[in-house]
Amino acid sequence: MLDLLARRVLRVSAFAAVLALSVAGPSAQELAPAALHERVRALVDAARVAAGIPGLSVAMRVPHQGFVAVGSGLADLENEVAVTERSVFRLASISKPVTAVIALRLAARSTLDLDRDVRELVPQFPDKGHPITTRQLLGHLGGIRHYRGDEIASNRRYARVADTLAIFADDPLVAAPGVQHHYSTYGYSLAGAAIVAAAGAEFDVLLRREICEPAACETLTIDDAERIVPHRVQGYVRRGERLANSRPVDVTNKVPGGGLCGTPTDLVRFGAALLDGVLLDPESLELAWTSQSTSDGKATGYGCGFRVETLAGRRIVSHGGAQPRVSTLLWIDRDRGVVIALMANLEGAARALRELALALAS
């Protein structure tokens, strides 16, 4: 017990060092690129040790400084493979903002009507007694349930987004559409099916055409368990003080809401392309980054694919991800133009990633 307590004290002390590093010295804009890179590396290394994370990869876009990307620790403990800026992680639920941006790009071209009943596009989805719109689904207001039982550990392979609707199609809504903010990865499956139907192209084609090509996100792709993906990391879970391999899962049951993979650098390119007007026009971007409301007028803190909050007077949009093998976070400071992407190959590390994002952002 004393040994366990001592290790936890050491981790807390290591994170105190992270905080000290984050507030010491000149601002990022005042540092030379090499010095900024070393400062970020010191923060990432210290945070990884503090949280007991095997492998951690972080990328940032700082205005007037460009991109910074660092890897720390091991991508594969058994084979002693180091994490680098090229390491590919599951995005987990950061897949949701990617899907939402595809939808908003289609809507801007009038290919997709965000307020049309999705059953007009996906007639195989059963009538629930209420119209459900893509806008509601993108804001978790559609009343679709989330995971049930051990569904997060599915190992069934699905060839198309439309095929995954069978998982939840016959289940009742958790609430009438618009009434309750209920986080739902399956809601994004239904939104994805509507997007595919409206565009007349499968999801992988839309991902490449609408996101990867305009934003230069070369590694962003569907997390296909059968494909050989160069630099793909292994994943771990903590059992007490011991690390164990994560359970193998097939995430094709939720591609639009949690089935993509890529590098932190490509996630930062995605965020930067939003800030720089490459992916969305100002009106569409404001739609993505403005909180939706329930039917009784209560703000949900979630727009179309992004969480929305104000910290220290700054407008922050973000999304985290938690899945077997990974914890992830995309963090965008709208007012300063800073984009940060963090990916760890340890489950349950969400708090550590948010603390590191705050340290890096400061």
N, C-alpha and C positions, 0 to 999 in steps of 0.2 A: 504493500500500500504506500509506504514512504517513497519507494522508487518511482511509482506511478505519479505521486504528487510532485516529486522533484522534476520529472520530465515535463509536467504541465506548467510548473513555475518557469522552467527554462523557455518554453514556448511563449508564455506571456511576456517574458523579458525580451525575447527576440522580436515580438510584435511592438513592444515599446521602442525598440531600436528602429523599426520601420517608421513609426510616427515621428521620431526625432529626425530621421533622414528627410522625411517629407516636408518639414517646415524649416530645415536649416538651409542657409545659403541663398543664392540668387534664384529668381524665378526661371521657369523653363525657357521663356523667351530671351532671357539674358545669357543663357549658357551656349557655348559652342556646341555644335552637333555631337562631337565625340564626348564631351563632358555630360551632355544630356543623356546619351546612351548609357554611360557608366552609372549615372545617378539612377536611371530607371532599373538597370541591372541590379544595383545594390538593393533597391526597394523590393524587387521581385524575389531575389535570393533570400532576403531576410523574411519576407512574408511566407515563402514556401516552407522554410524551416519552422517558422512560428506555427503554421497550421498543420505541419506534418504531411504535406502533400508530396507524393512521389515525383510528379512532373507538372510543371506550370509553364505556360507560354502566354506572353502578353505583347500586344501591339498598341501603339498610340499614334494619333495624328495631332501634332501641335502646330497651330498656325505660325507661319514664318520659319518653322523648323523642319517640316516634313514628317516622314514616318520614322518611328523607332520600333524595333521588334527584338525581343529577347526570349530565349528559352532557358529554363532552369530545371535541373534534376533529370530524372529518367523517364523516357517514354515507355520502356519495357524493362521491368525490374529483372526478369528471368534471364534476359539476354544482354542486359546492361547497355541499352541503347539510349543515348542522350536525347533530351528534348531540344529541338532547335526551332528557329522561326519558320521552318518548313514543315513542322509536325502537324498532322491533320487530326483534328478532334471532331467528335460529334458536336453539332450545334445544340442538340436537344431543343428546348422550346424557343431558342432564338430563330428557329425555322419560322415561327409565327410572323415576326415583322417582315421577313423576306416574302412570305406568301401575301401578306397585306399589301406590300408595295407592288407586287405583280397585279393584284386586284385593282389598286388605285391607278396604275398605268393603263390598264384596260378600260377602266371607267372614264379616264380623261379622254380616251379616244372613242367613247360611246360604244365600245364593244361589250361592256358589262354595265348593267344598271344595278347599282348597289342597293336600291330599294325595291327591287323586283322580288316577288316570292320565288325562293330557290326551286320550288317544285316545278315551276315553269321551265327551268333548265334541267332539273334532275327529277323527272316524273316518277322514277322508281322509288324515291323516298316517300314513305307513307304520309298521308295527310294527318297532321296532328291537331286539326281543328283551328289553327291559327296560321296566318302567313308568317314565314320566317325569311328575313332578308339577309343578304351577304353582309351589309353594314352591321347588323346585329351580331352575326356570327363573328365578325372580325373584332368586335368589342366584347365578346363573351356575354351577350345579351339574348342569345337565341334560344335558351332553355334546354340545350343539348347537354346530356350528362357527361361527366369526366370518366376516368378509369374506374373500373369496378373489379374487386378481387385482385387477381394476379395478372391482369391484362397488360400492365406495364412491362411484364417479362415475356410477352408473346414471342414465339418462335415460328409462327406461321408466315409464309412468304405471300405477299400480295403483288400482283403484276400491275394493277392500275388503282388510282385513287378511288374510282367509283366502286371497286370491289370491296373496299374497306367499310362502306356504309352498312353492310350486313351485320357488323359487330354491334351496332347500337340502334339500327333503324326501327326495330320493333319495340323499343323501350319508350315509356312515357316521358314527356318533358318534365324537367325538374321544376319549371315555372313557365307561365305564359311568356312568350317572347317580349322582351322589353321590360318586364317586371322586376327581374332580379339579375344582378351581375354574378354569374356562376362560371368560374374559370373552366374551360373545356377544350382539351386537345381534340376531341372528336368533333366539336363544333367547327374546328378548322379543317377537318376532313370533309365535312359537308360543304364548307366554303370552297375548298379546293376542287371538289367535284363540280360546283357551279362555275368556277373559273375555267376549268378545262372544257366544260360544255359550251360556255360562251365563246371561248377563243377557238374552239375546234382543233385543239392541239393538246397532247399529253403534257403532264406536269414537267417532266424533264426538259422538254422542248421549250416550254414557257420560261423555265428557270434560266436556261442558257440564253434565250433571246432577250428576255426582259431585264435580267439582272447581271448575269456573268459577262456578257459582251459589252454593254454600255458602261459598266462599273469596273471592268477588267478584273473580275474575281475568278481567277483561273482554277482554283482548287474547289470552289463551291459546287457541290454535286449531291445527288441522292446518296444516302449512306447505305449502299448495297452490301450486305454481308458476304455475298458471293464474289464480288469484284475484288481484284487486287488493287488496292489504293496505296501508292507509294507514301511512305512516312506516316502511315496510320498508327496512332498510339494504342497501347493496351490500357485497360481500365481496372481500377481497384476500389475496394470498399474496406472500411476499417471495422475489425471485430475486436472491440476492446482496444488494446494497444498493438494489435497485430493486423497487418495488411493481408488481404485475401484478394484473389482474382474476382472481378465482377462476373455476374452470371451472363452467359451469352444470350443475346436477344436479337431478334430481327425487327427493325423499326419500320419496315414497309407498311405496317398497319396504321401509320400516322405520318406519312411523308410531309404534308403541308404544315402540320403542327409540331413535328418533332423528329423528322426523318432525314435531315440534311447533315452534311459534314463539310469541313473546310479548315483553313488556318485562321488564326486571329488577324493576321495581316489582311486577308481578304474580307473579313468582317469589318475591319476599319475602313477598307476601301468602299465597302457598301455604305457605312455611315457617312463617310466623307462625300460620297456621291449624292447623298440626300442633302447634306448641308450646302453643297456647291451647286445644286439645281440640275444635276445630271440625270437623276432618275425621276424626280417629280417636279411639277410646276409648283409655285408658291401656294396656290389654293389647295392642291392635293396634299402637299406636305403639311399644311395647317390642319387639314382633316385628319391626317394620321396622328398628329401630335397634339390634338385637342381632346380632352376627356369627353367621353360620351356620358349620357345620363340615363337613369332608369325612367320609366314612364311617369313616376311621381316627382321627377326633377332632381333627383340626387345624383351628383357627379360620381362616377365610378373610379376615377383615377387611371382610366385606361382608354386610349383612343382607338385607332385601327392598327393593332399589332404592336403597340408601344405603351408601356407604363409612363405616366405623366406625373411629375412632382416638381416642387420648388424647394431648393436647398440653398440656404444662405443667400436668398434673393436671386438665385440663378435657376433658369428653366432647364430641368434635366428630363431627358427621355431615355428609357432603358428597357432591357428585357433580360431576364435570367433564364437559365436552363438547368434542369436536374433530371438525370437519366442514368440507368446503368452505364458505368464506365466514366462518367464525366460530371463536372459542374462548370457552368459557363455564365458569362455576363457580357453584355454589350451596353456601354455607357456613353451617352452623348450629351455634352454641355452645349446647348444651343447658343448661349450668349457669348461664350469664349471660343466656340468652334473646335473644341477638343473632343476627340473620339477615342475611346479606350475599349479594347476587347481582351477578355481574360478567359483562359481555358485551362482547367485542371483535370488530370486523369484520376481524380478521387471523388467518389460520391459523397454528398453531404457537406460540401465545402462552400456553400453559397455565402455564408456570413463572412468567411475569410476573404472571398473575392470582392464582396462589397466594401469591406474595410480597406482592401488594397486599392480599389478604384478610388475611394475617397482620398487615400494618401497620395496616389498619383495625381489626381485632379487638383490637389491643393499645392 
